[in-house]
Amino acid sequence: MPRELNNVERKFLEQLIVRNLVLAGEHVLAAVSGGPDSMALLHLLCAVRPVLHCKVSVAHCNFQLRGRSSLLDEEHVRQEAEKLGLACHVRHFDTRKDAHEWKRSIEETARIERYSYFHELIEQHGFDKIATGHHVSDNAETILFNLFRGTSIPGLRGIRAFHGHIIRPLLLMQKADILGYIVEKKIDYRTDASNLGVEPDRNFIRHKVIPLIEERFENKLLPSLQRISDQAAELEEFLELHFERLAQDDEGLVLTDHRLLVSSLLRLTVFERKELLKRALQDYGREPSSRILQQLVDLLETQPGRKIDLSAELEVAWKGKYLIFRRKGNG
């Protein structure tokens, strides 16, 4: 008979059920780094497993960035999985080498490697969900990071609780609750010293920006950012339906043959133009900044024959009745 759940475990179970994050009989792959958040996630999943009748396995990525410490992280995760009777999948990455070859930051490279591996495991083993340990503070960091980088309003959604196969069951949990659970259950975890400094930017936001604002405004920042995140998610849902209807009503609003009809765009509000242009650029694999979107809107206030460069490869030109999206050198 399942043991009685404590308060944190009940809240965790409630989130899984209310948000339909894990369904009965599903097989969940827990992404475990060995740190406190992912270790708490792992033990919480195991605690509610008898109630949900789900299966749990473990995945660990060794990015080989911290020498012996990375090996100790891996060993700790393996031992914990064995103690809990769970299968453990581990992959080693040469992240520094990949970052150099891909011309990306270490952080971004590790993220790409991590999620590529997780989806590979889904294809090989048929996992239904991949659970990560992101919590409310992580969401606040992401919102602020996106804000400083120049995101549009929907970008303030932050981290999604459910996106494809990825679930984030801790997303409404406070860091204090997670650490309290770790202490109560005497769960061992590893500390990544690279998370303690102020590089990269996310660490600076975590250790400097958020504590300073929280202290000045009496712990109001995180709840406020969470409300913004929820409202941005609602707005995003509305916009998707709205632009689906617009595309059905006006054929010039669909990116066809790499072009948009200028007269159709000019009938829209500035906000609608930006959102439609953003979707057009996403078709080219580009996530535009607010600055780029404003440049495109300003282009519509000029005259045919003008163009703007979006990148080393892509440009948008006003030619005749249309805005033309084209690779440079293609006429």
Disulfide bonds with the S-S distance in Angstrom:
none
